[in-house]
Amino acid sequence: MNRSFTPPKFRYPLNGSSKTFLAANLSLIEPGLAIFEDETGDAGRQYPTDIGVIDLLCKRANGELLVIELKKSRVSDVVVGQISRYLGWVKMHIANGKNVTGLILSHEADERLEYAVSSHPALSLRYFKLKLILVNKDEVDRIEPGI
């Protein structure tokens, strides 16, 4: 009897937990990436601005700034406009002449988003996948760390 099992796809909501995980694991995005901290001590996770809240505002190892937005819906034009506004705000209020770029993280392929991002040199798009592994108690210690 064939007992092959194909696990169903599951939906993972892009919420505060996703941002917390990414903020704690920025090296998965880029080595040397760190959460930005302004002169008042405000950290770049859920960074408030006059025009909205930036998901993650980060500082690269070379001092450049990176605005990261998690794409929460399938409306590509909205996220490109949103991150473009954030890039402009960061350039005008924080960057002091440093280069500012943006990264959109999406869990679903979106051809419209790819077209929109391709016309903006300061923007890039990456996709992520999450993996859930269920094990028995005796297998817990054999799981690869970081999974």
Rosetta silent file (secondary structure, phi, psi, omega in degrees, C-alpha in Angstrom):
SEQUENCE: MNRSFTPPKFRYPLNGSSKTFLAANLSLIEPGLAIFEDETGDAGRQYPTDIGVIDLLCKRANGELLVIELKKSRVSDVVVGQISRYLGWVKMHIANGKNVTGLILSHEADERLEYAVSSHPALSLRYFKLKLILVNKDEVDRIEPGI
SCORE:     score description
SCORE:     0.000 S_00000001
   1 L     0.000  126.754 -179.953    0.000    0.000    0.000 S_00000001
   2 L   -80.571  120.081 -178.592    1.434    3.363   -1.049 S_00000001
   3 L  -111.942   31.266  178.748    1.357    5.795    1.866 S_00000001
   4 L   -65.256  144.598 -175.492    2.908    8.783    0.194 S_00000001
   5 L  -131.808  126.919  174.060    1.668   12.012    1.646 S_00000001
   6 L  -105.997  112.479 -177.968    1.722   15.431    0.089 S_00000001
   7 L   -65.003  144.432  178.572    1.344   18.052    2.785 S_00000001
   8 L   -71.377  153.379  174.114   -1.212   20.747    2.055 S_00000001
   9 L   -71.769  142.189  177.899   -0.054   24.294    1.435 S_00000001
  10 L  -120.621  155.450 -179.969   -0.634   26.489    4.416 S_00000001
  11 L   -98.520  132.615  177.019   -1.160   30.222    4.710 S_00000001
  12 L  -118.644  115.360 -177.150    1.082   32.178    7.029 S_00000001
  13 L   -67.976  136.629  176.941   -0.175   35.666    7.833 S_00000001
  14 L   -84.397   96.862 -175.151    2.375   38.443    7.372 S_00000001
  15 L  -131.281 -161.333  179.918    2.054   40.079   10.728 S_00000001
  16 H   -57.406  -33.822  179.899    4.183   41.298   13.609 S_00000001
  17 H   -64.145  -39.019  178.384    5.669   37.828   14.100 S_00000001
  18 H   -62.556  -45.308 -179.481    7.056   37.839   10.559 S_00000001
  19 H   -66.729  -38.198  177.896    8.655   41.230   11.090 S_00000001
  20 H   -63.322  -44.763  178.905   10.036   40.164   14.468 S_00000001
  21 H   -60.791  -47.932 -179.612   11.562   37.047   12.903 S_00000001
  22 H   -63.482  -42.031  179.598   13.126   39.024   10.042 S_00000001
  23 H   -61.078  -34.538 -179.574   14.428   41.734   12.387 S_00000001
  24 H   -82.389  -11.374 -175.675   16.133   39.056   14.498 S_00000001
  25 L  -132.951   45.543 -176.762   17.576   37.315   11.431 S_00000001
  26 H   -62.317  -23.934  178.985   18.665   40.131    9.105 S_00000001
  27 H   -65.208  -18.968  173.829   21.720   38.142    8.014 S_00000001
  28 H   -67.697  -28.163  179.616   19.315   35.927    6.064 S_00000001
  29 L   -84.763  -46.272 -177.334   18.602   38.976    3.918 S_00000001
  30 L  -163.277  128.834  177.163   22.134   40.358    3.724 S_00000001
  31 L   -58.789  137.805  178.059   25.319   39.761    5.753 S_00000001
  32 L    83.874   -2.310 -179.734   26.143   42.736    7.976 S_00000001
  33 L   -74.048  137.428 -179.467   22.615   44.161    7.841 S_00000001
  34 E  -137.259  156.790  175.354   21.441   45.739   11.116 S_00000001
  35 E   -68.271  132.149  176.512   18.350   47.510   12.381 S_00000001
  36 L   -68.834  143.848  172.921   18.731   51.286   12.030 S_00000001
  37 E  -132.691  126.410 -178.448   18.611   53.316   15.225 S_00000001
  38 L   -84.097  178.880 -175.331   18.109   57.077   15.118 S_00000001
  39 L   -65.489  -18.742  177.773   19.598   59.703   17.432 S_00000001
  40 L   -90.580   -3.544  179.609   16.597   59.470   19.776 S_00000001
  41 L    94.112    0.361  177.540   17.050   55.708   20.174 S_00000001
  42 L   -69.984  128.464  179.849   14.067   54.715   18.016 S_00000001
  43 E   -87.863  157.052 -174.169   14.808   51.405   16.301 S_00000001
  44 L   -80.467   13.070  174.085   13.939   50.717   12.675 S_00000001
  45 E   -92.367  122.160 -174.447   11.385   47.978   13.292 S_00000001
  46 E    55.507   51.901 -174.223    7.919   49.435   12.606 S_00000001
  47 E   -75.987  119.057 -177.481    9.653   52.797   12.192 S_00000001
  48 E   -77.938  137.891  174.251    7.113   55.648   12.357 S_00000001
  49 E  -132.259  175.195  176.612    7.240   58.454    9.793 S_00000001
  50 L   -68.139  -16.804 -173.230    4.952   61.334    8.836 S_00000001
  51 L  -117.408    9.659  179.200    3.733   59.267    5.876 S_00000001
  52 E   141.103 -177.015 -177.272    3.300   55.804    7.398 S_00000001
  53 E  -109.558  121.109  178.478    5.133   53.065    9.265 S_00000001
  54 E   -78.304  128.990  179.620    8.171   51.423    7.654 S_00000001
  55 E   -55.547  -58.980  178.139    8.227   47.657    8.282 S_00000001
  56 E  -139.786  124.906  172.859   12.023   47.528    8.680 S_00000001
  57 E  -109.576  118.937 -171.734   14.525   50.353    8.309 S_00000001
  58 E  -122.943  161.124  176.520   18.011   48.890    8.193 S_00000001
  59 E  -118.266  127.857  178.169   21.619   49.990    7.939 S_00000001
  60 L   -78.772  164.943 -179.926   24.022   48.136    5.685 S_00000001
  61 L   -59.266  -29.371 -179.918   27.599   47.361    6.702 S_00000001
  62 L   -87.750    4.911  177.940   28.767   50.191    4.402 S_00000001
  63 L    93.906  -12.124  177.795   26.437   52.731    6.103 S_00000001
  64 L   -68.957  158.057 -179.007   23.806   52.839    3.362 S_00000001
  65 E  -104.336  145.350  179.759   20.158   52.553    4.382 S_00000001
  66 E  -129.814  122.743  175.530   17.726   49.848    3.283 S_00000001
  67 E   -95.704  124.594 -179.507   13.944   50.144    3.568 S_00000001
  68 E  -115.912  129.007  175.580   12.262   46.726    3.719 S_00000001
  69 E  -122.757  132.936  172.479    8.544   46.208    3.150 S_00000001
  70 E   -87.845  126.315  178.871    6.720   42.916    3.429 S_00000001
  71 L   -76.478  117.216 -174.510    4.130   42.605    0.687 S_00000001
  72 L   -98.549  -16.384 -177.640    0.909   41.808    2.478 S_00000001
  73 L  -136.997  178.903  179.771   -1.502   41.764   -0.443 S_00000001
  74 L   -92.329   13.678 -178.665   -1.555   41.102   -4.151 S_00000001
  75 L   -92.253   89.463 -173.257   -1.849   44.820   -5.002 S_00000001
  76 H   -63.876  -38.119 -177.901    1.594   45.405   -6.506 S_00000001
  77 H   -64.377  -33.390 -179.696    1.064   49.062   -7.383 S_00000001
  78 H   -66.907  -47.452 -177.437    0.232   49.894   -3.775 S_00000001
  79 H   -68.045  -34.842  177.763    3.409   48.380   -2.301 S_00000001
  80 H   -68.129  -42.624  176.153    5.642   50.005   -4.960 S_00000001
  81 H   -64.163  -41.915 -179.403    4.072   53.405   -4.289 S_00000001
  82 H   -61.821  -50.684 -177.815    4.310   52.866   -0.547 S_00000001
  83 H   -69.161  -31.184  176.201    7.987   51.909   -0.518 S_00000001
  84 H   -63.032  -42.342  176.103    8.796   54.718   -2.971 S_00000001
  85 H   -61.139  -43.689  179.875    7.298   57.226   -0.516 S_00000001
  86 H   -63.549  -40.729  177.510    9.332   55.717    2.307 S_00000001
  87 H   -59.459  -46.316  178.980   12.546   55.924    0.253 S_00000001
  88 H   -61.137  -42.906 -179.350   11.883   59.602   -0.434 S_00000001
  89 H   -64.469  -45.057 -179.952   11.124   60.316    3.226 S_00000001
  90 H   -63.234  -41.789  177.903   14.270   58.525    4.435 S_00000001
  91 H   -60.057  -41.817 -175.942   16.390   60.393    1.862 S_00000001
  92 H   -78.310  -28.711 -170.868   14.965   63.750    2.986 S_00000001
  93 H  -114.625  -18.515 -172.860   14.959   63.190    6.753 S_00000001
  94 L  -128.392  -39.638 -163.861   17.575   60.589    7.720 S_00000001
  95 L   -65.018  -28.468 -177.520   20.089   59.654    5.018 S_00000001
  96 L    49.497   45.634  177.416   22.331   62.763    5.098 S_00000001
  97 L    86.142   -6.939  177.674   23.467   62.030    1.534 S_00000001
  98 L   -73.453  153.986  177.782   23.889   58.277    2.028 S_00000001
  99 L   -67.484  139.604  178.152   22.439   55.944   -0.557 S_00000001
 100 E  -126.923  127.373  177.290   18.927   54.632    0.211 S_00000001
 101 E  -129.202  167.462 -178.736   17.447   51.570   -1.471 S_00000001
 102 E  -126.868  148.971  177.945   14.331   49.497   -0.975 S_00000001
 103 E  -132.179  125.145  174.221   13.591   45.800   -0.797 S_00000001
 104 E  -101.321  127.425  176.205   10.150   44.265   -1.127 S_00000001
 105 E  -106.793  126.533 -177.671    9.787   40.798    0.374 S_00000001
 106 E  -130.895  146.010  177.005    6.929   38.709   -0.949 S_00000001
 107 L   -97.812   -3.790  178.815    5.831   35.161   -0.286 S_00000001
 108 L  -128.260  139.298  174.675    3.954   34.894   -3.593 S_00000001
 109 L   -64.689  139.038 -177.704    5.169   35.351   -7.144 S_00000001
 110 L  -147.135  102.072 -176.508    3.582   38.419   -8.709 S_00000001
 111 H   -60.283  -38.907  179.046    4.378   39.267  -12.323 S_00000001
 112 H   -63.060  -40.225  177.962    2.865   42.758  -12.030 S_00000001
 113 H   -65.319  -40.424  178.070    5.060   43.508   -9.044 S_00000001
 114 H   -60.266  -42.841  176.943    8.129   42.291  -10.936 S_00000001
 115 H   -63.020  -45.491 -177.948    7.342   44.700  -13.790 S_00000001
 116 H   -63.234  -43.992 -179.026    6.742   47.600  -11.398 S_00000001
 117 H   -68.067  -35.588 -176.600    9.963   46.981   -9.460 S_00000001
 118 H   -62.887  -19.878 -179.834   12.038   46.532  -12.632 S_00000001
 119 L   -91.961    1.878  179.765   11.442   50.171  -13.583 S_00000001
 120 L  -119.430  104.836 -177.099   12.842   51.498  -10.292 S_00000001
 121 L   -59.780  -26.144 -177.806   16.655   51.177   -9.983 S_00000001
 122 L   -85.755   -3.073 -177.934   16.549   51.764   -6.208 S_00000001
 123 E  -110.349  147.231  170.701   14.093   48.889   -5.628 S_00000001
 124 E  -137.409  163.467 -175.690   14.591   45.155   -5.553 S_00000001
 125 E  -132.328  131.368  174.228   12.261   42.239   -4.990 S_00000001
 126 E  -133.918  153.650  179.739   12.939   38.941   -3.256 S_00000001
 127 E  -110.693  150.466  177.028   10.697   36.045   -2.397 S_00000001
 128 L  -131.655  154.402  176.172   10.703   33.999    0.769 S_00000001
 129 L  -129.216  142.362  175.571    9.378   30.630    1.796 S_00000001
 130 L  -109.923  144.990 -177.464    8.699   29.370    5.284 S_00000001
 131 L  -127.463  131.475  178.137    9.060   25.742    6.223 S_00000001
 132 L  -114.623  126.820  178.970    7.368   23.968    9.114 S_00000001
 133 L  -119.705  122.187  176.349    8.678   20.602   10.247 S_00000001
 134 L  -100.253  130.116 -177.993    6.685   18.523   12.736 S_00000001
 135 L  -134.639  164.829  172.770    8.668   15.887   14.615 S_00000001
 136 L   -80.287  163.337 -177.015    8.313   13.508   17.527 S_00000001
 137 H   -54.557  -41.950 -177.617    9.936   14.345   20.854 S_00000001
 138 H   -70.539  -11.225  179.470   12.900   12.022   20.273 S_00000001
 139 H   -97.570   -8.431 -173.701   13.693   13.824   16.986 S_00000001
 140 H   -57.189  -46.031 -176.617   13.792   17.371   18.381 S_00000001
 141 H   -70.146  -15.116 -179.847   17.541   17.373   19.109 S_00000001
 142 H   -92.033   -3.018  178.620   18.309   16.126   15.593 S_00000001
 143 L   -74.158  138.040  178.663   16.659   19.104   13.908 S_00000001
 144 L   -61.725  129.980  178.935   19.071   21.460   12.239 S_00000001
 145 L   -58.869  145.688  178.110   19.453   24.661   14.334 S_00000001
 146 L    90.616   -3.588  178.661   17.791   27.717   12.846 S_00000001
 147 L   -93.350    0.000    0.000   14.911   25.864   11.246 S_00000001
